[in-house]
Amino acid sequence: MADAPFKVLGWCPDRKVIYYQHRQTGQIAYIRPSAQATPLLSLAPADYWESLYPGKFGTDWVKASSAVIEIANQRGVFALDRVRGRGVWMDGTQVVWHLGDRLEVDGELVGLLDFQSSYHYQRLPRLDIDPATAPLSDGQGALILQAVKAMGWITPLDHLHLLGWVVLATVGGALDKRPVLQITCGFGQGKTYTLTVVILPLLAGLAICESNSSEAAVRQTLNTNALPVLIDESEGEDQHKREGHLKLARLSFDGRATSRGTTHGKALTYAVRSSMALVGINAVIANPADRSRTVVVGRQQRGQEQWASVDRKLRELVTVKTGAMLVRRCVTNLPTLLANVATFRTVVEAQLPAGAAARAGDTYGALLAGAHLLLSTAQVDEQQATAWLDRVGWDAATALGVDAAPEQSAAAEGAQCLAKLLSHEEQWRSDTGTGRLSIRELLELAHSLSGADEAEQARKALGRRGIKATDHALVIANNPELLAPIYGNGKWRNGGHVERLRDLPGAEAAGPVHFKVMGPHRATTVPWAAAGF
């Protein structure tokens, strides 16, 4: 069957189906072998089988089926995790760009089944990009860097980290580690603009963009592809979805295969090798391990006069065509990028403050190598990498911020735990109507000098949740049942909030304390200054 219109790939683990790849379509499917014609006609037309296995009354389907089974036996078990979708991959020492209907291998176009590999590249919808596009030049990369820097950012390093992530995302399947990007902006601060005007065009329109989707939906949409993934509306208010997004980000960082149970009793094994970006307003990353995989960037609005020229320059420079040129640059120079990732990781690790997560070297080393590739395609040594970091003003302590030391990390998580509580909303009814007020608004109302009845009503509403405002501190009950509506099934459920809140400066144990409506409970006090009041 050397010239067969199909390629037998092997059995599934329980030997119930045989996988094959059709040469004409390039798609991977399976048949259930039998002595009937129907399964084999999925592989090849009737005249093909009749020419090889003629019988007294047409095709000898038993012999034909037996031949296919024998080839499957020789192939052994077919591993679904060896199937690769669209995106950029390393196959041994070769750079493979899966374009959907064909491959580019080390710069040469190759048919899907013509490339000899232990992996299987199946046919998928063609990517809307021309691999013959000229690569972005160093000068063009420098102009993009300056234009994005001028947008206005919370820290002076945010633009470097964002563009470093964009470069890495174009070749995510080929990386050992894929840092996660978290864009956190207040309402109206430029979140949508950053996505639509900067990130999506620079990714040449190839990214999979989801909004408020579940982890399962994103994973199923991604399937075997290694294309960039952007998840908008990844908000802390929907704890279940947010945890799913962070889980997906965890899996993508290492790219290792993982398994999960299914309703039909068979484990489903999958791997995520796409670069992930999460976008949201209330996007807390509570787990220090997740923070070490993630770089957080935030926008800071510029004045209207300044912004007009920044916007004009960005729209001139950053287009889908520019993005295609950037992708071409990254694919062509992938070996250099991978070498520089290792070099920058070593340099970053040498700068990490005591107690910082070792994984931060993987995260920031990769991001900085990505940002460097935007400006230069040269391979650098450690001395050159250190000099470049000095020139762009990057240092580990500034980049890591609150994660630079363990005691700061603990306080940061305590602040996030408190922020979750203060942002929780309760049903509210007043003379002017009904609605919802956050715990922060209820605390302000409870301290209000006017409207004594409303202030007392606010104190009772807070008391039902185990919260009390005193002259010197915010008091929060330790009882997890009172705070269950606030922390739900999240990280700080079942009393987990107590330890985290006591990591805040000046917080301490107290109690028993009497709460309106709910009576006395042991509690934790948090100074008003630490609570942000």
KALIN-V612646 format. One record per pair of residues at least 4 apart in sequence whose C-alpha atoms are under 8 Angstrom apart, sorted by sequence separation. I is the first residue (numbers start at 1). J is the second residue. If there is no record, write none. Layout:
i=<I,I>
j=<J,J>
This chain:
i=<11,12,22,23,36,37,38,39,40,41,44,45,46,47,48,49,50,54,55,56,60,61,62,63,64,65,66,67,68,69,70,71,72,79,90,91,98,99,104,105,110,111,136,137,138,139,140,141,142,143,144,145,146,147,149,154,157,158,159,160,161,162,163,164,165,166,167,168,171,185,187,190,191,192,193,194,195,196,197,198,199,200,201,203,213,214,215,216,217,218,219,222,235,238,239,240,241,242,243,244,245,246,247,248,249,250,251,252,261,262,279,286,287,288,289,290,291,302,303,304,305,306,307,308,309,310,311,312,313,314,315,318,319,320,321,322,323,324,325,326,327,328,329,330,333,334,335,336,337,338,339,340,341,342,343,344,345,346,347,348,352,356,358,359,360,361,362,363,364,365,366,367,368,369,370,371,372,373,380,381,382,383,384,385,386,387,388,389,390,394,395,396,397,400,404,405,406,407,408,409,410,411,412,413,414,415,416,417,418,419,420,429,430,437,438,439,440,441,442,443,444,448,451,452,453,454,455,456,457,458,459,460,461,462,463,469,470,479,480,483,484,487,489,492,493,496,497,498,499,500,502,503,514,515,526,527,528,529,11,12,21,22,34,41,44,49,50,54,55,90,91,98,99,104,105,110,136,153,185,186,193,194,195,196,200,213,222,251,261,262,285,286,302,317,318,360,372,373,380,389,390,394,403,404,429,437,450,462,463,469,470,477,487,488,491,492,502,514,515,526,528,11,12,21,22,33,53,54,89,90,97,98,103,104,153,172,185,200,236,261,262,285,389,402,403,428,429,462,468,469,477,487,501,502,513,514,515,11,12,21,32,33,53,88,89,96,97,102,103,168,184,200,234,235,251,260,261,330,397,402,427,428,448,467,468,502,513,514,10,11,20,21,31,50,53,88,89,96,97,102,103,113,183,210,234,259,260,396,427,428,446,447,467,468,512,513,9,10,19,20,31,50,88,89,95,96,102,103,112,169,259,260,349,352,427,428,445,446,459,467,484,511,512,513,8,9,10,19,20,49,50,53,87,88,95,96,101,102,112,149,168,259,402,426,427,445,446,459,466,467,484,511,512,513,8,9,19,20,31,53,86,87,94,95,101,112,148,149,234,258,259,349,425,426,446,466,511,512,8,9,18,19,52,86,87,94,257,258,349,425,426,446,510,511,7,8,17,18,46,85,86,257,258,348,425,426,445,446,466,480,481,509,510,511,6,7,17,18,86,145,165,208,231,257,424,425,480,509,510,6,7,17,18,49,85,145,165,256,257,346,423,424,443,480,509,510,6,7,16,17,165,255,256,345,348,422,423,442,443,466,479,508,509,5,6,16,255,345,348,422,423,442,465,466,478,507,508,5,6,145,213,255,347,421,422,464,465,507,508,5,162,208,210,212,252,254,345,346,442,443,478,507,207,208,209,210,211,212,251,252,253,344,345,442,478,506,507,22,102,206,207,208,209,210,211,212,251,252,344,345,506,100,101,206,207,208,209,210,211,212,252,253,343,344,447,502,504,505,20,98,100,101,207,209,211,252,342,439,446,501,37,100,101,248,252,341,342,344,430,502,506,36,40,100,101,203,341,344,501,505,35,36,91,100,215,443,498,504,35,99,100,214,249,341,34,91,99,213,216,341,212,215,219,340,341,35,214,215,34,214,33,215,337,166,170,215,245,337,169,84,347,426,33,82,83,84,85,166,337,346,6,82,83,84,85,166,343,5,6,82,83,84,85,86,343,344,347,5,83,85,340,343,347,4,250,253,337,339,340,86,336,340,344,336,337,343,479,250,330,336,353,478,479,234,235,246,333,351,352,353,477,478,479,229,231,233,234,235,237,351,352,477,478,226,228,229,230,231,232,233,234,235,236,351,477,478,224,226,227,228,229,230,231,232,233,235,236,356,468,476,477,224,225,226,227,228,229,230,231,232,233,235,236,348,356,467,468,475,476,225,226,230,234,235,355,356,466,475,476,148,354,355,356,475,476,18,353,354,355,464,474,475,352,353,463,464,466,473,474,173,219,463,464,473,474,18,172,173,462,463,464,473,474,171,172,463,472,473,171,172,460,472,170,459,460,474,169,170,19,169,8,10,11,10,11,424,8,9,10,8,10,11,13,10,11,12,13,292,421,9,10,11,12,293,420,421,8,10,11,12,292,293,420,10,289,292,295,9,180,294,293,292,180,178,179,26,129,177,178,417,177,178,177,178,128,176,177,127,176,417,88,89,87,88,89,90,417,418,87,88,89,90,417,87,88,89,26,87,88,414,415,26,413,414,191,414,191,411,414,415,23,410,414,411,410,411,28,183,187,410,411,27,28,178,180,181,182,183,184,185,186,26,27,178,179,180,181,182,183,184,185,26,27,178,179,180,181,182,183,184,25,178,180,182,184,184,173,21,172,173,172,172,169,169,168,169,191,190,189,189,190,292,182,184,189,291,180,181,182,183,184,185,418,179,180,181,182,183,184,185,179,180,181,182,183,184,204,205,288,179,181,198,202,204,415,197,201,202,203,204,197,201,202,204,205,201,204,198,200,201,202,203,204,197,201,202,203,288,201,202,203,204,202,203,288,287,286,286,285,286,284,161,162,161,85,86,87,88,158,159,85,86,87,158,84,85,86,87,158,83,84,85,86,155,154,155,153,154,153,154,153,154,152,153,151,152,153,151,152,151,152,151,151,170,151,167,171,150,151,167,170,171,170,147,167,171,175,147,148,147,144,144,143,144,81,179,179,177,178,179,136,177,179,81,178,179,81,135,136,177,81,135,136,133,134,135,133,135,136,135,136,130,134,135,129,133,131,168,168,164,165,168,164,167,164,166,167,164,165,286,161,164,165,167,160,161,163,164,167,160,163,164,161,164,160,107,145,142,141,142,97,141,95,138,139,157,138,157,138,95,138,157,88,240,239,240,239>
j=<15,16,26,27,40,41,42,43,44,45,48,49,50,51,52,53,54,58,59,60,64,65,66,67,68,69,70,71,72,73,74,75,76,83,94,95,102,103,108,109,114,115,140,141,142,143,144,145,146,147,148,149,150,151,153,158,161,162,163,164,165,166,167,168,169,170,171,172,175,189,191,194,195,196,197,198,199,200,201,202,203,204,205,207,217,218,219,220,221,222,223,226,239,242,243,244,245,246,247,248,249,250,251,252,253,254,255,256,265,266,283,290,291,292,293,294,295,306,307,308,309,310,311,312,313,314,315,316,317,318,319,322,323,324,325,326,327,328,329,330,331,332,333,334,337,338,339,340,341,342,343,344,345,346,347,348,349,350,351,352,356,360,362,363,364,365,366,367,368,369,370,371,372,373,374,375,376,377,384,385,386,387,388,389,390,391,392,393,394,398,399,400,401,404,408,409,410,411,412,413,414,415,416,417,418,419,420,421,422,423,424,433,434,441,442,443,444,445,446,447,448,452,455,456,457,458,459,460,461,462,463,464,465,466,467,473,474,483,484,487,488,491,493,496,497,500,501,502,503,504,506,507,518,519,530,531,532,533,16,17,26,27,39,46,49,54,55,59,60,95,96,103,104,109,110,115,141,158,190,191,198,199,200,201,205,218,227,256,266,267,290,291,307,322,323,365,377,378,385,394,395,399,408,409,434,442,455,467,468,474,475,482,492,493,496,497,507,519,520,531,533,17,18,27,28,39,59,60,95,96,103,104,109,110,159,178,191,206,242,267,268,291,395,408,409,434,435,468,474,475,483,493,507,508,519,520,521,18,19,28,39,40,60,95,96,103,104,109,110,175,191,207,241,242,258,267,268,337,404,409,434,435,455,474,475,509,520,521,18,19,28,29,39,58,61,96,97,104,105,110,111,121,191,218,242,267,268,404,435,436,454,455,475,476,520,521,18,19,28,29,40,59,97,98,104,105,111,112,121,178,268,269,358,361,436,437,454,455,468,476,493,520,521,522,18,19,20,29,30,59,60,63,97,98,105,106,111,112,122,159,178,269,412,436,437,455,456,469,476,477,494,521,522,523,19,20,30,31,42,64,97,98,105,106,112,123,159,160,245,269,270,360,436,437,457,477,522,523,20,21,30,31,64,98,99,106,269,270,361,437,438,458,522,523,20,21,30,31,59,98,99,270,271,361,438,439,458,459,479,493,494,522,523,524,20,21,31,32,100,159,179,222,245,271,438,439,494,523,524,21,22,32,33,64,100,160,180,271,272,361,438,439,458,495,524,525,22,23,32,33,181,271,272,361,364,438,439,458,459,482,495,524,525,22,23,33,272,362,365,439,440,459,482,483,495,524,525,23,24,163,231,273,365,439,440,482,483,525,526,24,181,227,229,231,271,273,364,365,461,462,497,526,227,228,229,230,231,232,271,272,273,364,365,462,498,526,527,43,123,227,228,229,230,231,232,233,272,273,365,366,527,122,123,228,229,230,231,232,233,234,274,275,365,366,469,524,526,527,43,121,123,124,230,232,234,275,365,462,469,524,61,124,125,272,276,365,366,368,454,526,530,61,65,125,126,228,366,369,526,530,61,62,117,126,241,469,524,530,62,126,127,241,276,368,62,119,127,241,244,369,241,244,248,369,370,65,244,245,65,245,65,247,369,199,203,248,278,370,203,119,382,461,69,118,119,120,121,202,373,382,43,119,120,121,122,203,380,43,44,120,121,122,123,124,381,382,385,44,122,124,379,382,386,44,290,293,377,379,380,127,377,381,385,378,379,385,521,293,373,379,396,521,522,278,279,290,377,395,396,397,521,522,523,274,276,278,279,280,282,396,397,522,523,272,274,275,276,277,278,279,280,281,282,397,523,524,271,273,274,275,276,277,278,279,280,282,283,403,515,523,524,272,273,274,275,276,277,278,279,280,281,283,284,396,404,515,516,523,524,274,275,279,283,284,404,405,515,524,525,198,404,405,406,525,526,69,404,405,406,515,525,526,404,405,515,516,518,525,526,226,272,516,517,526,527,72,226,227,516,517,518,527,528,226,227,518,527,528,227,228,516,528,227,516,517,531,227,228,78,228,68,71,72,72,73,486,71,72,73,72,74,75,77,75,76,77,78,357,486,75,76,77,78,359,486,487,75,77,78,79,359,360,487,78,357,360,363,78,249,363,363,363,253,252,253,101,204,252,253,492,253,254,254,255,206,254,255,206,255,497,170,171,170,171,172,173,500,501,171,172,173,174,501,172,173,174,112,173,174,500,501,113,500,501,279,502,280,500,503,504,113,500,504,503,503,504,122,277,281,504,505,122,123,273,275,276,277,278,279,280,281,122,123,274,275,276,277,278,279,280,281,123,124,275,276,277,278,279,280,281,123,276,278,280,282,283,273,122,273,274,274,275,274,275,275,276,299,299,299,300,301,403,294,296,301,403,293,294,295,296,297,298,531,293,294,295,296,297,298,299,294,295,296,297,298,299,319,320,403,295,297,314,318,320,531,314,318,319,320,321,315,319,320,322,323,320,323,318,320,321,322,323,324,318,322,323,324,409,323,324,326,327,326,327,413,413,413,416,416,417,416,295,297,297,223,224,225,226,296,297,224,225,226,297,224,225,226,227,298,224,225,226,227,297,297,298,297,298,298,299,299,300,299,300,299,300,301,300,301,301,302,302,307,327,310,326,330,310,311,327,330,331,331,310,330,334,338,313,314,314,314,317,317,318,257,362,363,362,363,364,322,363,366,269,366,367,270,324,325,366,271,325,326,324,325,326,325,327,328,328,329,324,328,329,324,328,328,366,367,366,367,370,367,370,368,370,371,369,370,491,367,370,371,373,367,368,370,371,374,368,371,372,371,374,371,332,374,374,374,375,331,375,331,374,375,393,375,394,376,334,377,399,331,489,489,490,490>
